Amino acid sequence: MRHKRAGVKLNRTTSHRQAMFRNMVTSLFKHDRIRTTDIKAKELRRWADQIITLAKRGDLHARRQVLAIVREKDVVHSLFADAEKRFGSLHGGYTRIVKIGPRPGDNAPMSIIELVSLEEKPKKSKKKSKAAETKGVTEQAAKGPVDKTPQAEPEASKEVQKADAEDAQEAAPGNETTDSAGGEEAAKPQA
């Protein structure tokens, strides 16, 4: 039994699993979001949250601990430089997992894992009350019907009107516009 054994095995050896998650967490901090399977994303969240907590601490020992996991120095440097500004007063929950559906090849459930920051504040949508909605509907009904057909551009509509007028003039009885050879003549009014 695996009582009190945290983490998932993913049918890999320990060294393979650790190398895989080190690469994934490096890619996550480099690109701010990656696409992977649901199970790997949930495990990667544990790694990323631990590293961000160390980065917020910001001392030399924390930097060395992160360098033991993330092997690219420039990624670690940029993480430590803006960790306090980006994650500020958050105490965990530094990542977001969004499920995107099955993978086409083997139908594995896929997810996008991305970093969350204080700069991204979700915009709250203002819901109208039913009274306000009905008030808006009654005001609109009082104004009259609304034409929902798309309006053409003014220049294009002038050209269309001019072409329609020419077609109507040509189609009028008594106006001959072509001769028997197929060429155009000037319109001659008949007396």
Secondary structure, DSSP 8 states (H G I E B T S, - for coil): --TT--S--TTS-HHHHHHHHHHHHHHHHHHSEEEEEHHHHHHHHHHHHHHHHHHHH-SHHHHHHHHHH---HHHHHHHHHHHHHHHTT--S--EEEEEEEE-TTT--EEEEEEE--TT----------HHHHHHHHHHHHHH-----S----HHHHHHHHHHHHHHHHHHSTT---B-TTS-B-------
